[in-house]
Amino acid sequence: MDFGLAFRYVFDDEDWFRKIGLVALCSLIPVIGQFIVIGWGVHAAKKVIDGNERRALPALNFGDDLGRGFMVFLIQAIYSLPIAIIVGLGSLFFGFIAEGSEATGVIFGILGGGLILLGILLGLLLAFWGVAAIANYAAKGNFGAAFKFKEIFALLKNSLGAWLLVVLGQFLAMGFIAPLGAIACGIGVLLTTVYATAVSYHLIGQAYNKAMPSSFENIEPVA
């Protein structure tokens, strides 16, 4: 993987400011604005997967980007649901501590703590599984591809280091670069957030290509 390329390819496009700016303006639209940004990022990942790593910055396609972004939202929501249930149950057990005896309080505390710890561990796993699932969706263009567990496991198994770089890159892009725009009275954060999205999804596309096993040739393709 070319980690640095993900951060600089945007500026190799002569029209980068207009492309970034249009997506940033769309991000101001309530609710659907973020779907458009994410869907645009998925389009960038797809271009990388198709072999256009240095010319991966896509032009805005309002309808298609909105649809892709909504699909990613659903994918993330479905994967996050079990974690939310587990953590919710853990919190519920903690709420019972004050209502019972000391012995039952200890039991509820252990159960609650164990469930919350399990939720945290699953959340860490989801950080890797989720990006691989989205990569598979970006590559296939099919919602069901995000839940092809055999394929996703193979992606992670074949190149765990690549997915570690994706998570690291997302942390740097979203945690440090995106907030930098706030120094420009908050307006610049729109541009830096879109740029950070472009970085993150370029890395996702690279990781998919790095991890794509030859054994996938024998797996029935997604329609």
C-alpha positions as CSV (number, residue, x, y, z in Angstrom):
1,M,0.0,0.0,0.0
2,D,1.0,3.6,-0.7
3,F,0.0,5.3,2.5
4,G,1.2,8.7,1.4
5,L,-0.6,8.6,-1.9
6,A,-3.9,8.5,-0.1
7,F,-3.1,11.9,1.3
8,R,-1.7,13.6,-1.8
9,Y,-3.7,12.1,-4.8
10,V,-6.4,14.7,-4.3
11,F,-4.1,17.5,-5.3
12,D,-3.0,15.6,-8.4
13,D,-6.4,16.5,-9.9
14,E,-6.4,19.9,-11.5
15,D,-10.0,20.3,-10.6
16,W,-9.7,19.2,-7.0
17,F,-10.9,22.4,-5.4
18,R,-14.2,22.4,-7.3
19,K,-14.8,18.7,-6.7
20,I,-14.1,19.0,-3.0
21,G,-16.1,22.3,-2.7
22,L,-19.2,20.9,-4.4
23,V,-19.3,17.9,-2.0
24,A,-18.6,20.2,0.9
25,L,-21.6,22.4,0.0
26,C,-23.8,19.3,-0.3
27,S,-22.7,18.3,3.2
28,L,-24.7,21.3,4.5
29,I,-28.0,19.7,3.4
30,P,-29.7,18.4,6.6
31,V,-29.6,14.6,7.1
32,I,-28.8,13.6,3.5
33,G,-25.7,15.8,3.3
34,Q,-23.6,13.3,5.1
35,F,-24.9,10.4,3.0
36,I,-23.7,12.3,-0.1
37,V,-20.2,12.8,1.4
38,I,-19.9,9.1,2.3
39,G,-21.3,7.9,-1.0
40,W,-18.8,10.1,-2.8
41,G,-16.1,8.5,-0.7
42,V,-17.3,5.1,-1.7
43,H,-17.1,6.2,-5.4
44,A,-13.4,7.1,-4.8
45,A,-12.8,3.7,-3.2
46,K,-14.3,2.0,-6.3
47,K,-12.1,4.0,-8.6
48,V,-9.0,2.8,-6.6
49,I,-10.3,-0.8,-6.7
50,D,-10.6,-0.5,-10.5
51,G,-7.0,0.5,-10.8
52,N,-7.2,4.3,-10.9
53,E,-5.2,5.1,-7.7
54,R,-3.8,8.3,-8.9
55,R,-6.9,9.6,-10.6
56,A,-9.4,8.4,-8.0
57,L,-11.0,11.8,-7.1
58,P,-14.6,11.5,-8.4
59,A,-16.9,14.3,-9.5
60,L,-20.1,14.7,-7.6
61,N,-23.0,12.6,-8.7
62,F,-25.8,13.7,-6.4
63,G,-28.2,10.8,-6.9
64,D,-25.7,7.9,-7.0
65,D,-23.6,9.3,-4.1
66,L,-26.7,9.7,-2.0
67,G,-27.7,6.1,-2.7
68,R,-24.3,4.7,-1.9
69,G,-24.0,6.8,1.3
70,F,-27.4,5.6,2.5
71,M,-26.4,2.0,1.9
72,V,-23.2,2.5,3.9
73,F,-25.3,4.0,6.7
74,L,-27.5,0.9,6.7
75,I,-24.5,-1.4,6.7
76,Q,-23.0,0.4,9.7
77,A,-26.3,0.5,11.6
78,I,-26.8,-3.3,11.1
79,Y,-23.4,-4.1,12.3
80,S,-23.6,-1.7,15.2
81,L,-27.0,-3.0,16.5
82,P,-25.7,-6.1,18.4
83,I,-23.1,-3.9,20.1
84,A,-25.7,-1.4,21.1
85,I,-27.9,-4.2,22.5
86,I,-25.0,-5.7,24.5
87,V,-23.9,-2.4,26.0
88,G,-27.5,-1.5,26.7
89,L,-28.0,-4.7,28.6
90,G,-24.8,-4.1,30.5
91,S,-26.0,-0.7,31.6
92,L,-29.4,-2.2,32.6
93,F,-27.6,-4.6,34.9
94,F,-25.7,-1.7,36.5
95,G,-29.1,0.0,37.1
96,F,-30.2,-3.0,39.2
97,I,-27.3,-2.9,41.6
98,A,-28.9,-0.4,44.0
99,E,-32.2,-2.2,44.0
100,G,-31.1,-5.6,45.3
101,S,-29.0,-7.0,48.2
102,E,-25.3,-6.7,48.4
103,A,-24.8,-10.2,46.9
104,T,-27.1,-9.6,44.0
105,G,-25.5,-6.2,43.5
106,V,-22.1,-7.9,43.0
107,I,-23.7,-10.3,40.5
108,F,-25.3,-7.5,38.5
109,G,-22.1,-5.6,38.6
110,I,-20.1,-8.5,37.2
111,L,-22.7,-9.2,34.5
112,G,-23.0,-5.5,33.6
113,G,-19.2,-5.0,33.5
114,G,-18.7,-8.2,31.5
115,L,-21.3,-7.2,28.9
116,I,-19.9,-3.7,28.5
117,L,-16.4,-5.1,28.1
118,L,-17.7,-7.5,25.5
119,G,-19.3,-4.6,23.7
120,I,-16.0,-2.7,23.7
121,L,-14.2,-5.7,22.3
122,L,-16.8,-6.2,19.6
123,G,-16.5,-2.5,18.8
124,L,-12.8,-2.8,18.2
125,L,-13.4,-5.9,16.0
126,L,-16.0,-3.9,14.1
127,A,-13.5,-1.2,13.3
128,F,-11.7,-3.7,11.1
129,W,-14.6,-5.8,9.9
130,G,-16.7,-2.8,9.1
131,V,-14.2,-1.2,6.7
132,A,-13.6,-4.6,5.0
133,A,-17.4,-5.0,4.6
134,I,-17.7,-1.5,3.1
135,A,-14.8,-2.2,0.8
136,N,-16.6,-5.4,-0.4
137,Y,-19.7,-3.3,-1.0
138,A,-17.8,-0.7,-2.9
139,A,-16.1,-3.3,-5.1
140,K,-19.3,-5.3,-5.9
141,G,-21.9,-2.4,-5.8
142,N,-24.3,-4.7,-4.1
143,F,-25.7,-4.2,-0.5
144,G,-25.5,-8.0,0.2
145,A,-21.8,-8.0,-0.5
146,A,-21.3,-6.2,2.9
147,F,-22.6,-9.4,4.6
148,K,-20.7,-12.0,2.6
149,F,-18.9,-13.1,5.8
150,K,-16.7,-15.6,4.0
151,E,-15.4,-13.0,1.6
152,I,-14.9,-10.4,4.3
153,F,-13.0,-12.8,6.6
154,A,-10.8,-13.7,3.7
155,L,-10.0,-10.0,3.1
156,L,-9.0,-9.5,6.7
157,K,-7.1,-12.8,6.9
158,N,-5.1,-12.1,3.7
159,S,-3.8,-8.7,4.7
160,L,-4.5,-7.6,8.2
161,G,-1.7,-5.1,8.1
162,A,-3.4,-3.3,5.2
163,W,-6.6,-2.9,7.3
164,L,-4.5,-1.7,10.2
165,L,-3.2,1.1,8.0
166,V,-6.8,1.9,7.0
167,V,-7.8,2.3,10.6
168,L,-4.7,4.4,11.3
169,G,-5.3,6.5,8.3
170,Q,-8.9,7.1,9.2
171,F,-7.8,8.1,12.7
172,L,-5.3,10.6,11.3
173,A,-7.7,12.0,8.7
174,M,-10.9,12.2,10.7
175,G,-9.2,12.9,14.1
176,F,-6.6,15.5,13.1
177,I,-7.0,16.7,9.5
178,A,-10.8,17.2,9.4
179,P,-11.0,19.4,12.5
180,L,-8.2,21.7,11.2
181,G,-10.8,23.6,9.1
182,A,-12.3,24.9,12.3
183,I,-9.6,27.5,12.5
184,A,-11.3,29.2,9.5
185,C,-14.4,30.3,11.5
186,G,-15.7,26.8,11.1
187,I,-16.2,27.1,7.3
188,G,-13.0,25.4,6.4
189,V,-14.0,22.3,8.4
190,L,-16.4,21.4,5.5
191,L,-13.5,21.2,3.1
192,T,-11.2,19.4,5.4
193,T,-13.9,16.8,6.3
194,V,-14.5,16.0,2.7
195,Y,-10.7,15.8,2.1
196,A,-10.4,13.4,5.1
197,T,-13.2,11.3,3.6
198,A,-11.3,11.2,0.3
199,V,-8.2,10.0,2.2
200,S,-10.1,7.3,4.2
201,Y,-11.8,5.8,1.2
202,H,-8.7,5.8,-1.0
203,L,-7.1,3.7,1.8
204,I,-10.1,1.4,1.8
205,G,-9.7,0.8,-1.9
206,Q,-6.0,0.2,-1.6
207,A,-6.5,-2.3,1.2
208,Y,-9.1,-4.2,-0.8
209,N,-6.7,-4.6,-3.7
210,K,-3.9,-5.6,-1.4
211,A,-6.1,-8.2,0.4
212,M,-8.0,-9.6,-2.6
213,P,-7.3,-13.3,-2.6
214,S,-7.0,-15.3,-5.8
215,S,-9.4,-17.8,-4.2
216,F,-12.2,-15.3,-4.8
217,E,-12.2,-16.4,-8.4
218,N,-13.9,-19.6,-7.2
219,I,-16.5,-17.8,-5.1
220,E,-19.9,-17.2,-6.8
221,P,-20.0,-13.5,-7.9
222,V,-22.5,-11.2,-6.4
223,A,-25.2,-10.3,-8.9
